[in-house]
Amino acid sequence: MDTSIKIGDVQRAVAKECLFFGDTSKENISTITKLYLNQLSKDGYNVRRHKQTLNSNATRVNSFINK
């Protein structure tokens, strides 16, 4: 069974969390993203390699929020 997860799936989940908490700041997005990635790693999932910086991560998460 493939246990790989795309970073875009994580970003969609982070966008939902940000909407729930009502905070879409770059700092909040970065914190939640790091927590998600750490927990996924502990649960045995592999996040596919990505080259996203904190700024581009926040931009992409905000694009999911604005949809």
Stockholm file with secondary structure:
# STOCKHOLM 1.0

chainA/1-67         MDTSIKIGDVQRAVAKECLFFGDTSKENISTITKLYLNQLSKDGYNVRRHKQTLNSNATRVNSFINK
#=GR chainA/1-67 SS CCCEECHHHHHHHHHHHHHHHTCCCHHHHHHHHHHHHHHHHHTTCEECCCCCCHHHHHHHHHHHHTC
#=GC SS_cons        CCCEECHHHHHHHHHHHHHHHTCCCHHHHHHHHHHHHHHHHHTTCEECCCCCCHHHHHHHHHHHHTC
//
